[in-house]
Amino acid sequence: MADQNEAKRNVPQLRTTEAGGERRTTWAELLNDLAYTTIIMQLAMRLNMTISMVDLLEFLLLYVPIWWLWNGQAHYSTRFDNINDQTHRLLSSAQLIGLFILAASIQKATANLSMVYALSYASVRSILLIDYIRAWVYVPQARPYTRVILIGFSVSVLIWIGSVFVDAPYRYVVWAVALLIELTTPLTSGGKLHVQFPPDVRHLPERYGLFTLLVLGQAVSGVVMGLVDSGFAPNAILATVLGGIIIVGLWWAYFDRLDDDAVRKLTQNGNNRQKAGQSSVHQYTVWLYTHLPLTMALTLSGVALMHAIRDVNKPTLTFSNRWLLVGTVVTYLLAEAVISLTTLNSGPAHESFRRGIIVRVTSGVMLLLVGLFTQLSTLALLVVVATVITGLILADQLSPEAPDSTERVKEGM
């Protein structure tokens, strides 16, 4: 019996059968996040000098696969990770090394290193597929879920590898097709597998929060780099202070709420499948995918603040820099409003969430109108953005305090 228990320690385990809400991010996952910190920094550095439509499209083309790579690892961990599984640890280490190579290729990923980018992406994803094959073998009850992932991701990996035989720019179209297959793979079951094998109610929101924090770190780096490049001119220092207020406000707007009710409701439905409805699957799916525009906007906001601080003494920001600053903050606020809406719809309605959604949408519309109809100086624009975000935080603080998320979801079941 001891040998049998010891054998089970070194294989994947289905974590969804355990009591939810007890898991925390592991040290190995945090180590993995360090690689993504570097990758996000490399992506932002592509926009250090110029910001054209082509630059932004290339950023989008490269950012989405990175975000989805991280998601793939996070979702495997929340369902199958076993900290005593030494084989998984070795596979995760191999993925980490693959991420090093991918990070080094980012700067020229749409030039002479596009093949390296494609093959390193395919390699990291292939190693994750080995993890899922092991889950297929050792966790037979989860085979309906692992089958879907293995089929969709395997097809995508083959397309990524095949893209090296296609010349640019058509190679990037092939990437987009492969990525579309991966992004839609979890949706092909109609959501029933999410209910049957839900994520951990504490672990997954914590992972998304940590990735958001990771991206916030890049925004902080952008502000610092802008001040360094400006030579510490007085206006640049003032712009840095305003940039700091904006970043703290964006952090506060997300982490003071941590809307995870959509995950909690799905998990509780997973334990009571007869009560599971399509609504919980829909809210969870929206919650998950909305983090893509949210984190992308947060990454680009750091780039926008860097350019604003660097060019603070110019009469106005260039058209592209102005719209990057306004557009990223507006996108972030609207994405937050959508995430808050999933919380509102996952339990009994509460005034604090209604107000939060209204305030975020209103703040986003106000900034959009400022961008459309004004030609403010750089400092004036930063003052407006910082003021609007400060007002949003004050509105959140003055809203009635919502009950604990566990109570809200139980009442809404």
Summary of the structure (lengths in Angstrom):
residues: 413
radius of gyration: 22.1
end to end distance: 40.9
largest distance: 76.2
contacts: 1415
relative contact order: 0.10
helix: 80%
strand: 0%
